[in-house]
Amino acid sequence: MPASITEYVPQFAASGEHARRRAFFVWCALVAGALALVGVIVLAPIMLAGGWTGAARVVYLSFHALCHQIPERSFYVGNFPLAVCTRCTGLYTGAAAGVLLYPLARKLTRTDAPARAWLLIAALPTAIDFTLGITGLWENTHWSRFLTALVLGAATAFYIVPGLVDLGSRGVRQVLGKLYSTDRGHEEVSHFG
């Protein structure tokens, strides 16, 4: 297969202090977004308990397209299930942890992803837990679903963060370039007008 189909090719290659700052800014936005997503998942039952049923309903309906939301397979806060099942909670929590801890394992300016074999290895515990549960050979639990998915979620961060940092850095560069050229255009107009 051509490399363009099988391999991610970074779209923005930069080095130096500006690249590090841009990558850090994008990473901070990713951390905030990932933590906010996990927060919304946990906040849904709290909103229900507090009488904010309309807002809670929006959250539950938003996640319904991504998760089966079977109450028997969900963690509870008070008397209400989280917005997603235990396996999805593990995926989102693991991804948030992976994004948060990413700079401890790799430089933010790196735009290459690890070998795909690592993602397959990280998916293996979830696949085994799911398969054994479906076949009846193993009675998977809330914690087996959560913990196996936690590993997979954390691993996905190492494939998502490089691409989003790359795209975000390129996007910031393009926006700043357009702002700069727009400002210069106004200065030139004011000199001639």
C-alpha atoms as one frame of an Amber mdcrd trajectory, in Angstrom:
protein
   0.000   0.000   0.000   1.149   3.555  -0.565   2.611   5.242   2.510  -0.085
   7.925   2.388  -2.715   5.317   3.229  -0.867   3.354   5.876   1.210   5.992
   7.653   0.402   9.370   9.183   2.489  12.081   7.551   2.975  15.186   9.715
   1.611  18.282   8.037   3.572  20.808  10.051   7.238  20.442  10.799   8.721
  23.115  12.976  11.348  23.303  15.632  12.463  25.761  18.203  10.787  27.696
  20.966   7.747  28.764  18.907   6.974  25.150  18.010   7.266  24.102  21.661
   4.922  26.895  22.762   2.358  26.059  20.094   2.508  22.364  20.966   2.120
  23.167  24.664  -0.898  25.390  23.968  -2.573  22.668  21.891  -1.777  20.044
  24.538  -3.311  22.261  27.255  -6.484  22.554  25.169  -6.549  18.763  24.714
  -6.123  18.204  28.463  -8.919  20.656  29.223 -11.207  19.030  26.658 -10.485
  15.470  27.825 -10.976  16.321  31.499 -14.146  18.253  30.699 -15.519  15.247
  28.812 -14.894  12.934  31.780 -16.354  15.607  34.067 -19.555  15.769  32.014
 -19.891  11.974  32.183 -19.714  12.097  35.985 -21.758  15.288  36.245 -24.814
  13.820  34.476 -26.073  11.773  37.460 -25.231  14.636  39.815 -27.393  16.942
  37.701 -30.222  14.391  37.814 -29.963  14.133  41.585 -29.949  17.920  41.853
 -33.089  18.325  39.773 -31.378  19.612  36.617 -33.188  17.018  34.529 -33.144
  19.002  31.277 -29.379  19.478  31.299 -28.822  15.873  32.393 -31.086  14.629
  29.615 -29.000  16.512  27.025 -25.844  14.822  28.338 -27.361  11.340  28.372
 -28.822  11.791  24.884 -25.500  13.130  23.569 -23.641  10.035  24.732 -26.394
   7.648  23.657 -25.075   7.634  20.083 -21.686   6.429  21.389 -22.682   4.045
  24.193 -25.465   1.537  24.886 -25.886   3.045  28.394 -27.219  -0.181  29.911
 -27.767   0.740  33.584 -26.647  -2.713  34.809 -23.280  -2.128  33.145 -22.708
   1.370  34.522 -21.142   2.923  37.562 -23.529   4.961  39.680 -23.299   8.257
  41.501 -26.071   8.269  44.053 -29.013   6.502  42.486 -28.211   7.400  38.888
 -25.848   5.809  36.329 -22.987   7.702  34.731 -23.644   8.981  31.215 -21.782
   5.980  29.738 -21.191   2.333  30.676 -18.170   1.152  32.661 -16.197   0.185
  29.538 -16.758   3.597  27.933 -15.962   5.280  31.256 -12.644   3.414  31.196
 -11.954   4.495  27.609 -12.669   8.183  28.288 -10.865   8.202  31.644  -7.877
   6.369  30.178  -7.718   8.746  27.218  -7.846  11.750  29.558  -5.079  10.246
  31.711  -3.031   9.433  28.600  -3.362  12.979  27.282  -2.511  14.434  30.702
   0.573  12.239  31.160   1.679  12.292  27.510   4.514  14.844  27.995   6.115
  12.561  30.601   6.622   9.888  27.933   7.183  11.886  24.736   8.040  15.400
  23.630   4.988  17.390  22.608   6.707  18.493  19.408   6.970  14.892  18.163
   4.353  14.321  15.496   5.047  10.661  14.816   2.834   7.988  16.335   4.151
   4.780  17.901   4.026   1.559  15.915   0.456   0.276  15.512   1.420  -2.950
  17.246   1.342  -1.076  20.578  -2.274  -0.050  19.993  -3.191  -3.649  19.198
  -1.425  -4.842  22.342  -3.327  -2.236  24.395  -6.626  -3.386  22.847  -5.933
  -7.033  23.655  -7.128  -6.985  27.316 -10.426  -5.357  26.314 -10.876  -7.805
  23.438 -10.182 -10.780  25.716 -12.530  -9.503  28.443 -15.275  -8.856  25.881
 -14.831 -12.199  24.100 -14.739 -14.249  27.289 -17.838 -12.439  28.561 -19.785
 -12.901  25.317 -18.921 -16.605  25.129 -19.864 -17.178  28.767 -16.385 -18.413
  29.710 -15.857 -15.482  32.030 -18.261 -13.274  33.917 -16.762  -9.857  33.289
 -17.421  -7.243  35.944 -17.668  -3.488  36.104 -14.023  -3.369  37.119 -12.763
  -5.771  34.430 -14.559  -3.704  31.782 -13.316  -0.409  33.235  -9.678  -1.422
  33.794  -9.154  -3.154  30.444 -10.673  -0.175  28.625  -8.582   2.206  30.746
  -5.439   0.682  29.229  -6.826   1.039  25.702  -7.960   4.620  26.335  -4.539
   5.631  27.661  -2.818   4.065  24.651  -5.030   5.920  22.185  -3.669   9.214
  23.501  -0.288   8.333  21.986  -1.916   8.116  18.550  -4.289  11.058  18.849
  -2.123  13.676  20.572   0.650  13.805  17.913  -1.830  14.353  15.105  -3.893
  16.924  16.986  -0.781  18.791  18.149   0.418  18.794  14.555  -2.913  19.982
  13.173  -3.432  22.438  16.023   0.023  23.896  15.595  -0.535  24.270  11.882
  -3.927  25.819  12.543  -2.519  28.325  15.026   0.207  29.232  12.548  -2.325
  29.762   9.763  -4.677  31.840  11.952  -1.824  34.001  13.223  -0.550  34.413
   9.664  -3.972  35.559   8.479  -4.322  37.960  11.421  -0.881  39.364  10.733
  -1.577  39.823   7.024  -4.994  41.397   7.802  -3.398  43.840  10.250  -0.740
  44.763   7.699  -3.433  45.226   5.084  -5.235  47.730   7.342  -1.986  49.597
   7.990  -1.289  49.846   4.272  -4.818  51.051   3.560  -4.591  53.692   6.282
  -1.317  54.989   4.807  -2.891  55.423   1.386  -6.408  56.438   2.480
